[in-house]
Structure formats: C-alpha cells, structure tokens
Amino acid sequence: MNNIDLKPVKIGLTITLLLLVFGVGMGILFGIAEDAFKDFINQGIANNPVLHDEKSASKIWRYAQRAHFHATGISAFALVLILIVLFSSLKTKLKTVASTLISLISLYPLAWFSMFILSPSLGRDGAHHHIITELFTYIGTGGFLIGLAILFGNLFFGLFEGSPRAYDEYGLEQKY
C-alpha cells in the first residue's frame, strides 16, 4: 500500500530516533529523579573542590539540561532534514550517505552530556576540552555540515541526481 522506501535513510533515521529517545528519556528522568542528578554533581564537587568555584553546581546542572534540550530539538530538526533527503532526487547511495551524515548532529547533544558527566571530576574546563567532548562536537557538526552540503547541492543546484522517478496522483513513488 505504501510505496515509500525508507531503506536509503534507515541508518540516519535510526540514529536520529535514538537521539530523540535519549532526549525524551532525560526529560523523564529529570521529572522522576532530578535530585539524583544534582547529588551526582554535588558529590563530585565535594570530592574535587580545587577544580570548582561557586558557579560550578549550577553550570554543570545546566550541561545536563542542555543535553536534554539539544537532543530533542536537534533530533526534530534532523528528522525533517532526513525526510527531505528521502524525497530528494539524490542517488540512492547518496541518500544513505547524506542522511547518515545529517544524523551525526546527534553527537552534539552527547557533548553536553559528556560535559555533565565529566565536569564533577575534571572541572568544567577539563570536561569542555576532554577528547570525548571534542570528538562528539567535531564529528557531529562536521558530519552534519557535509550531509547538509550534499542535500543543498541537490536541492538548489541539481547535483548528485539519480534516475528520474514516477509518482502517482498522491505523490507516492511508483515501482515498476
């Protein structure tokens, strides 16, 4: 009945939906056990007082909130872009590449999460410059920008087009 083939974008969709579940899950955990997050922060600060100042507890808590906010917001944005990739005229293999690269923006919220996890023991500056945080940030944003460039090249300049497709009166691709 449905002729939309999701196979070319399944990897990107999977990564993006996992990010969405992560973000929503964090929100649920905040509602259920916010004090556990704050206790984790306060215990880490108490164990490493030389690394922290009076702003540390509130800033580290904000890192957790940013992980949640970015995960849900970015996943919605990436999901829309992946659907645009699906309906674009990109070659099938490039749909897979572009959607996967776009979905890597999912790693960016994990950078905030790693800062939340690492800051109590390493300090805010140490967590910010930790290799895990930087890998999440650079791979996520770099992959996203490359995937977005592929999509924009196709949408606005007709680059990377696959063979023409036929659609029925409902806009669904016809398989012959």
PEUR-V31274 format. One record per run of one state. SS is the DSSP state (alpha for helix, beta for strand, coil for the rest). FROM is the first residue (numbers start at 1). LEN is the number of residues. If there is no record, write none. Layout:
ss: (SS;SS)
from: (FROM;FROM)
len: (LEN;LEN)
//
This chain:
ss: (coil;alpha;coil;alpha;coil;alpha;coil;beta;coil;alpha;coil;alpha;coil;alpha;coil;beta;coil;beta;coil;beta;coil)
from: (1;7;48;49;52;56;88;90;91;92;104;106;129;131;158;161;162;167;168;173;174)
len: (6;41;1;3;4;32;2;1;1;12;2;23;2;27;3;1;5;1;5;1;3)
//
